[in-house]
Amino acid sequence: MTAVGMNNLWNYIQGLSLSAKNQAWLAARLTEASLHQKTKNKKKKLSKEIEAIPEEYRCDPYEISPSGDPFFADKRNVEELRSLPQPRLYHEEIRAEREPQRIVILCAL
């Protein structure tokens, strides 16, 4: 859910006239769902490649890459990638080289 969607949901919930009992019920359901999701994520079976990485160097590859590539499950690889200089984009180089131009229009009356 996007930040805008989350804000809209929060505004909707605040607009409801909930009693303390209703608020406690809602909080319990949200907490329960959150805990269920966390345990569900932990139960994922690790691939053989990820299991081969020592546990102190393991991290969640989905936090870095949507594909979940096992390369990103090793903190050493991630740290190495982050330490490399970031390439400059071609259009940024051109923009930096250009001087702003001023146009002056003279009118005779």
C-alpha positions, 0 to 999 in steps of 0.5 A: 500500500502506498503512503497516500493510501496509508494516510487515507486509511488512517484518516478514515479510521480516525473519522470513525466513532470507535469506542475504547473497546472497538479501538482495542479490538482493531488494535488486536486484529492489526497486531495479530495480522502483523505477527502472522505475516512475520512468522509466515515470512520466517517459515520460508524455506531457504534455498541451498545457495542461501543456506551455504552463506554463514548465518552472520553474513545472511540478510533478506535478499528481497530487501535489496532486489525484488527478484530475491537473488541469492547474491543479495542474501550475503551482506558482504556482497551488498556492502561491496556493491554499496562501497563502489562509486555510483556511475554518473548518468550521461544527461547529468554530465551534459546538464553540468557542462551547460551554462544557463542562457539569458535571453534579452528582448529589447523593444523600441517605442 
